[in-house]
Amino acid sequence: MVSVFLLIDIFILRIILLLMPKEGLILKKIIKFLKLLKRRIEIHNAETELKFILENK
């Protein structure tokens, strides 16, 4: 669920990036950070799910 909200945030930031080319570098770094954060959250969720599956066998 958190990933969905991050995707929406990234999408909104991309729209802003297209509208504000002068501020582009800062927004690109924010987008890059959010993508990295999303990736780490997905990895953490996968690890948690795998632990749950293995513990309940």
Backbone torsions as a table, in degrees:
resi	resn	phi	psi	omega
1	MET	NA	-39.6	179.6
2	VAL	-62.5	-37.6	-178.9
3	SER	-61.5	-36.2	179.4
4	VAL	-63.1	-43.1	179.3
5	PHE	-66.9	-36.5	177.2
6	LEU	-65.9	-38.9	177.6
7	LEU	-63.2	-40.1	177.8
8	ILE	-64.1	-43.1	178.2
9	ASP	-61.8	-43.1	179.1
10	ILE	-63.4	-41.6	178.8
11	PHE	-61.4	-44.9	179.4
12	ILE	-63.9	-42.1	178.7
13	LEU	-64.7	-34.7	176.7
14	ARG	-65.2	-39.2	177.3
15	ILE	-63.1	-45.6	178.3
16	ILE	-60.9	-39.8	179.3
17	LEU	-59.5	-41.2	178.8
18	LEU	-67.9	-30.7	-178.2
19	LEU	-83.3	-21.4	-174.8
20	MET	-128.1	78.2	-175.8
21	PRO	-64.1	-28.6	-179.3
22	LYS	-67.7	-33.3	-178.2
23	GLU	-92.2	8.9	-172.2
24	GLY	-56.2	-41.3	-175.8
25	LEU	-62.7	-43.7	179.4
26	ILE	-63.9	-44.9	-178.9
27	LEU	-67.3	-35.4	177.0
28	LYS	-62.2	-39.4	178.6
29	LYS	-67.6	-37.3	177.5
30	ILE	-64.5	-44.0	179.2
31	ILE	-62.4	-43.1	179.3
32	LYS	-61.4	-42.4	178.4
33	PHE	-63.1	-44.0	-179.5
34	LEU	-65.4	-37.4	176.8
35	LYS	-64.1	-42.1	178.3
36	LEU	-63.5	-43.2	178.7
37	LEU	-61.9	-44.3	178.5
38	LYS	-59.9	-43.4	-179.7
39	ARG	-62.6	-42.8	179.4
40	ARG	-66.2	-38.1	177.8
41	ILE	-64.5	-42.2	179.1
42	GLU	-63.6	-40.5	178.2
43	ILE	-63.4	-44.9	179.1
44	HIS	-61.5	-43.3	179.0
45	ASN	-62.6	-40.4	179.4
46	ALA	-65.3	-41.2	178.3
47	GLU	-63.2	-43.9	179.7
48	THR	-62.9	-43.4	179.7
49	GLU	-64.5	-41.6	178.6
50	LEU	-63.5	-42.8	176.7
51	LYS	-59.2	-44.7	-179.7
52	PHE	-60.4	-45.1	-179.1
53	ILE	-63.9	-45.2	-177.9
54	LEU	-66.8	-35.4	-179.7
55	GLU	-72.1	-26.0	-176.1
56	ASN	-98.8	15.4	177.0
57	LYS	-80.9	NA	NA
